[in-house]
Amino acid sequence: QKTVVQMAFSQKQVVIFIAFTAIWSSLFLSIEASKRENGYKYNPTTVVFLVDLVKLVVTFAGILHAGVSMSEIFKYKQVGALYAIPAIIYTVSNNLTFYNLTLFDAGTFRVLYNLRVLTSGLLFQSIFKKPLSPTKWFALLLLVVGCMINQWEGLNIDRLWPLGFILLHCFLSSLGGVSTEFLLKKDPEMSIHAQNLYLYLFSILCNIVITVGSGAKPWDFSSFFEGYNMFAFVTVALYALAGLSTSFLLKNLDAIMKEYASAFVMVVIVVAGSYLFEDIHLSVATLVSIALVSISLYFYNKPTPPPSVVTNPV
């Protein structure tokens, strides 16, 4: 019976692994397909707005299904108000995804975006006072080397500012994660429904400001959906699915399998993208970069064994 349970769990992990890879690979390839020669014909801020709107609707559905009362949610209004901070950070970060994908192809972006492991490690060490082990520092060094190899052939002064936007994107993504974890620890009794409701409500407000500021009007369908093609709508669906399902998917994968999945997403995007799009090239530098980044992710998330206890013989 134990063997059957273990086999079932293994099969479940395989299914989750494939789902994680398929969702995230399809998302970035869909964004790439939605672009045209001169960038996006649609307004990318409207996609981010729609994605957060879907998340908010699903959150409300979850609240109704769980039978959570609004009085219970408003009980945490003081902590809930602080969720405006990660909401602003995530909104800017999500919009940067589309901008950076005009500076880099999807494969290169996915490789370089792993630099968020570096920014996350430094932020967690400075804010939560979690010192990094020598193994983690080695992994971060390997990560930087891998990303440098990816960009080495085309590295010049004109490429520094696009790399700067990637670093800003990674920093904001990490800062959003750190601020959310800080709020989770501030009031651990706050339900996940309340957390998501406050986060997505503030995200919608931020998105309205950015969307209107960019010229699109959520109340005017003709201007809001101007330039949309089939892949733009697919991107909205995949982005919302990725955001809603990732926490569940990663909850059922251990740390090493998470990083194997993340590495596999890179491989799928680069290999599939090289066949689907002219601007994604499968070069030796890219393959070496993916290998080094994957190894660094493995070492960074490898569990630290507990210190062995040495006893003196009697």
Secondary structure, DSSP 8 states (H G I E B T S, - for coil): -HHHHHHHHHHHHHHHHHHHHHHHHHHHHHHHHH-BTTB-SS-HHHHHHHHHHHHHHHHHHHHHHHT--HHHHHTTHHHHHTTHHHHHHHHHHHHHHHHHHHHS-HHHHHHHGGGHHHHHHHHHHHHS-----HHHHHHHHHHHHHHHHHHHTT-SHHHHHHHHHHHHHHHHHHHHHHHHHHHHHH-TTS-HHHHHHHHHHHHHHHHHHHHHHTT--TT-HHHHTTT--HHHHHHHHHHHHHHHHHHHHHHTS-HHHHHHHHHHHHHHHHHHHHHH-TT----HHHHHHHHHHHHHHHHHHS------------
